Amino acid sequence: MVEIFGGPYFFSCLVTCFPSHQGREHCFILTCQECEFV
């Protein structure tokens, strides 16, 4: 599970992340098959 943009939702997806200048990671979904909010 990866937290996306510091939000309350979690995704079961393949993502790539990098640290932002604000000190939190920004994540982008690479593939999202059968992705679900949990």
N, C-alpha and C positions, 0 to 999 in steps of 0.2 A: 504494500500500500504506500502510495506517495501523496503527500499533501501538496496540492496545487495552489500556488500563489497565496499561501498562508490562510486559505479559506477553511470553512467548516466541512468541506466535502472531501472524501477520499475516493481515489480511483484505482481500479486494478488494471493498470495499463503500463505499457512500456513508455517511459519518458526519458528525456534528456534534461539535465539541470545544470545551471551555472550560477555562481554567487553574483548577486546584483550589488550595485554601489550602496544600497541601503542595508546591506548585511544579511538579507534573506535570499534564499534561492528562488530563482525563476525557473519554472519547468515547462517544457513543451511536449505534447503528446506525439510520439513517433508512430505508434500503432495502438489501436484501441478496439480490439475485438472482444465482444462480450463484456464491455466495460460497464461497471455498475456503481452507483452511489451506494455506500454502506453506512 
